[in-house]
Amino acid sequence: MTVTVTRKPGGITQLFNTETGRVTYKCKAESGFMLIEAFGGIVKFHQKGSIATVTGHITSLESCDVLKKGTPEYKEALSSIISAHKEFAQSVSDSYQKEIQELETELSGL
């Protein structure tokens, strides 16, 4: 069994089982939001360890709710997702910039 682990914005980790095709989203923070197409809306993770699972056409939620477009919380959740994505992108960019600088320093020393 091979599981691919990917860090996502907003304190969410994606685990993908290559054998079963099962995708699990697990909240690493106290709460989080993620737009997951299989659930048809924004999944609101209520606590650390909350899980949303997708296997084929089967979906399940543990300690989560789905916010549909048009519900009062949807706009706030979408804003939170945008913010988390911007922060995540900046963090990844900073990490790569640091790596590039270290490699350029190494190159100039050769």
C-alpha positions in Angstrom: 0.0 0.0 0.0 1.3 3.5 -0.9 -0.1 6.6 0.6 0.9 10.0 -0.8 0.8 12.7 1.8 0.4 16.4 0.6 0.2 19.5 2.8 -2.7 21.7 1.8 -3.5 25.3 2.8 -5.4 26.0 6.0 -3.9 23.3 8.1 -5.3 20.4 6.0 -3.3 17.3 5.0 -4.3 15.1 2.0 -3.6 11.4 2.1 -4.1 9.5 -1.1 -4.1 5.7 -1.1 -2.8 4.7 -4.6 -4.2 1.2 -4.3 -7.8 2.0 -3.3 -8.1 5.5 -4.8 -9.2 6.7 -1.4 -8.5 10.3 -0.6 -8.7 11.5 3.0 -8.4 15.1 4.2 -7.4 15.5 7.8 -7.4 18.8 9.7 -4.1 19.4 11.5 -5.3 22.7 13.0 -8.1 23.4 15.5 -10.4 24.2 12.6 -10.2 24.6 8.8 -12.1 25.0 5.6 -11.6 23.3 2.2 -13.5 23.5 -1.0 -13.9 19.8 -1.9 -15.8 19.1 -5.2 -17.0 15.6 -4.1 -19.0 17.2 -1.3 -20.5 20.0 -3.5 -19.4 22.8 -1.2 -16.9 23.9 1.4 -16.1 21.3 4.1 -15.8 22.9 7.5 -13.5 21.0 9.8 -14.6 21.6 13.4 -11.5 20.4 15.3 -8.0 19.0 15.0 -8.2 15.5 13.6 -11.5 16.0 11.7 -11.7 13.9 8.6 -13.4 14.0 5.2 -13.0 10.9 3.0 -13.7 10.3 -0.6 -13.6 6.8 -2.1 -15.1 6.6 -5.6 -18.6 7.8 -5.2 -18.7 7.3 -1.5 -18.1 10.3 0.8 -18.0 10.4 4.6 -17.4 13.1 7.2 -16.1 13.0 10.8 -16.5 16.2 12.8 -17.2 18.2 9.7 -20.1 20.0 8.0 -20.6 21.0 4.4 -21.4 24.7 3.7 -23.3 25.1 0.4 -23.2 28.2 -1.7 -25.9 30.6 -0.5 -25.7 29.6 3.2 -24.7 32.5 5.6 -21.3 31.0 6.5 -20.2 30.3 2.9 -18.9 33.8 2.1 -16.8 33.9 5.3 -15.5 30.4 4.7 -14.5 31.3 1.1 -12.7 34.4 2.4 -10.9 32.2 4.9 -9.9 29.7 2.2 -8.5 32.6 0.0 -6.5 33.9 2.9 -5.1 30.4 3.7 -4.1 29.9 0.1 -2.3 33.2 -0.1 -0.4 32.5 3.1 0.4 29.0 1.9 1.6 30.2 -1.5 3.8 32.9 0.2 5.3 30.3 2.5 6.1 27.9 -0.4 7.6 30.8 -2.4 9.8 31.9 0.6 11.0 28.3 1.0 12.0 28.0 -2.7 13.6 31.4 -2.7 15.8 30.4 0.3 16.8 27.2 -1.5 17.6 29.1 -4.6 19.8 31.5 -2.7 21.6 28.6 -1.0 22.3 27.0 -4.3 23.5 30.3 -5.8 25.9 30.8 -2.9 27.2 27.3 -3.4 27.6 27.9 -7.1 29.5 31.2 -6.6 31.9 29.3 -4.2 32.9 26.8 -6.9 
